[in-house]
Amino acid sequence: MANNIELELQQFPKTITLKDGSKATLRPLRKDDEKGFHELFLGIPEPERMFIKHRVTEISVIRDWCQNLDYARNLPLLGLVNGKITGVATLHQQLSGWKRQIGRVSVSVHPDSRGRGLARALIAETLEVARGAGLERVEAEFIGEQATAMKMFAMLGFSELLRLEDYVKDMQAISHDYILMGLDLRTDEEYVSAAG
């Protein structure tokens, strides 16, 4: 799948028009994005950062991500408005094992860029990359308080697969419900050929 990812990345950078008529550039994270990528996460409100699994306010975490890019495992697709990183959707993959055909998608958008369709565009592009890379399904993980994000993913075709009460803890050790949503990327033709 690594070769498929490289082929998919040839379509970037890509310019899109947001709901308000402004332009955004979509492209993968690069090694020189460390400062801007860190600033994106610093701009995410603290209560929302508790939902992120990594300590994204620590520059060492961001530096590690930027310096050790492996698009086949983790593909961060950035959204830039006026040259500033304002959003990211990441496609996470396991290259072997029993979930190698399933990707995981996550997204974060700076509050100043919300409501303009950037998150939706980033997720849609990430799903196209996942499909082109040969993944069969994608998942997205949420905690119960992320109702707005779950609604957006549902509008893109994701459905709830699992809900567990008080199952996960945020960075402040507060328990939350865990919700797993999923989307099947296979087409009807693929179902037919798999069956027969």
C-alpha positions in Angstrom: 0.0 0.0 0.0 3.0 2.3 0.4 3.4 2.6 -3.3 -0.4 3.3 -3.7 -0.1 6.2 -1.1 2.8 7.7 -3.1 0.7 7.6 -6.3 -2.2 9.2 -4.5 0.0 12.0 -3.2 0.9 13.1 -6.7 -2.4 15.0 -6.9 -1.3 17.4 -4.2 -1.0 20.3 -3.6 -4.6 21.0 -4.5 -6.5 24.2 -4.2 -10.2 24.2 -3.1 -12.8 26.9 -2.6 -14.4 27.0 0.9 -18.0 27.9 1.6 -17.2 31.6 2.1 -15.4 31.8 -1.2 -11.9 31.8 0.2 -9.3 29.4 -1.1 -7.5 26.7 0.8 -4.5 24.6 -0.2 -4.5 20.9 0.7 -1.1 19.1 0.9 0.7 16.5 3.0 2.7 17.6 6.1 6.4 18.3 5.3 9.5 18.4 7.5 9.6 22.2 7.4 6.0 22.5 8.8 7.0 22.1 12.4 6.3 25.7 13.6 3.0 26.1 11.8 1.8 22.7 12.7 2.6 23.3 16.4 0.8 26.7 16.2 -2.3 24.9 14.8 -2.6 22.7 17.9 -1.8 25.6 20.3 -4.8 27.4 18.7 -7.2 24.5 19.5 -9.1 25.3 22.7 -7.8 23.4 25.8 -11.1 21.5 26.4 -10.9 20.1 22.8 -7.2 19.2 23.1 -8.1 16.8 25.9 -9.7 14.6 23.2 -6.5 14.3 21.3 -4.5 11.2 22.2 -1.0 12.9 22.0 0.5 15.8 23.8 0.3 18.1 20.8 1.3 21.3 22.8 4.8 19.8 23.3 7.0 20.9 20.4 9.0 17.6 20.8 5.9 15.6 19.8 5.3 17.8 16.7 9.0 17.8 15.8 9.1 14.0 15.9 6.0 13.8 13.6 7.6 16.2 11.1 11.1 14.7 11.1 9.9 11.1 10.9 7.3 11.2 8.2 6.0 7.9 7.1 3.0 8.6 4.9 2.2 4.9 4.5 1.5 4.7 8.3 0.3 8.2 9.1 -0.6 10.7 6.4 -1.4 14.1 7.8 -3.2 16.1 5.1 -3.0 19.9 5.9 -5.4 22.6 5.0 -3.7 26.0 4.6 -5.5 29.3 4.3 -3.4 32.3 3.3 -0.3 30.1 3.8 -1.2 29.3 7.4 -1.9 25.8 8.6 -5.5 25.9 9.8 -6.5 22.2 9.7 -5.3 18.6 9.4 -6.9 15.3 8.7 -4.8 12.3 9.3 -5.1 8.8 7.7 -3.6 6.2 10.1 -2.8 2.7 8.8 -1.4 -0.6 10.1 0.7 -2.1 7.3 0.4 -5.6 8.6 -1.9 -7.7 10.8 -5.6 -8.3 10.9 -6.5 -4.6 10.5 -4.2 -3.8 7.6 -7.3 -3.2 5.3 -8.8 -0.7 7.7 -7.6 2.9 8.1 -8.4 5.4 10.9 -9.2 9.0 10.2 -8.9 12.0 12.6 -9.3 15.7 12.0 -8.6 19.0 13.8 -9.4 22.5 12.6 -8.5 25.9 14.1 -11.6 27.7 15.5 -11.0 30.6 13.1 -11.4 28.3 10.1 -14.5 26.4 11.3 -17.9 26.6 9.6 -16.3 27.1 6.2 -16.2 23.4 5.1 -12.5 22.9 5.6 -12.8 19.9 8.0 -15.3 18.2 5.6 -13.0 18.8 2.6 -10.0 17.4 4.5 -11.9 14.3 5.5 -13.3 13.8 1.9 -9.8 14.1 0.4 -8.4 11.7 3.0 -11.2 9.2 2.2 -10.2 9.4 -1.5 -6.6 8.8 -0.7 -7.6 5.8 1.5 -9.8 4.4 -1.3 -7.0 4.9 -3.9 -4.5 3.2 -1.5 -6.6 0.1 -1.5 -8.1 0.3 2.0 -11.5 -1.3 2.4 -12.8 0.5 5.4 -12.0 3.5 7.6 -12.9 4.2 11.2 -13.0 7.3 13.3 -12.9 7.4 17.1 -14.7 9.9 19.3 -15.7 10.5 22.9 -19.3 11.3 23.8 -18.9 15.0 23.9 -17.8 15.3 20.3 -21.4 15.3 18.9 -20.7 18.0 16.3 -17.7 16.0 14.9 -19.7 12.8 14.9 -22.6 14.5 13.0 -20.1 15.7 10.3 -18.7 12.3 9.9 -22.2 10.8 9.7 -23.0 13.3 6.8 -19.9 11.8 5.0 -21.4 8.3 5.3 -19.9 7.1 8.6 -22.2 5.1 10.9 -21.8 4.2 14.6 -20.3 0.8 15.0 -19.8 0.7 18.8 -20.5 2.8 21.9 -19.0 2.0 25.3 -20.0 4.0 28.4 -17.2 5.6 30.5 -14.6 3.5 28.6 -11.8 6.0 27.9 -10.0 8.7 29.9 -8.8 12.1 28.6 -5.5 13.7 29.4 -6.9 14.8 32.8 -8.0 11.3 33.7 -11.7 12.1 33.2 -13.8 9.2 31.9 -15.8 9.5 28.7 -18.0 7.4 26.5 -16.1 5.9 23.5 -17.7 5.8 20.1 -16.3 4.1 17.1 -17.8 5.1 13.7 -17.0 3.4 10.4 -17.3 3.7 6.6 -17.1 1.0 4.0 -15.0 2.2 1.0 -15.7 -0.8 -1.2 -18.0 -0.2 -4.2 -20.9 -2.5 -5.3 -18.7 -3.9 -8.0 -16.1 -5.0 -5.4 -18.8 -6.7 -3.4 -19.9 -8.7 -6.5 -16.4 -9.8 -7.5 -15.6 -10.8 -3.8 -18.8 -12.9 -3.7 -18.3 -14.6 -7.0 
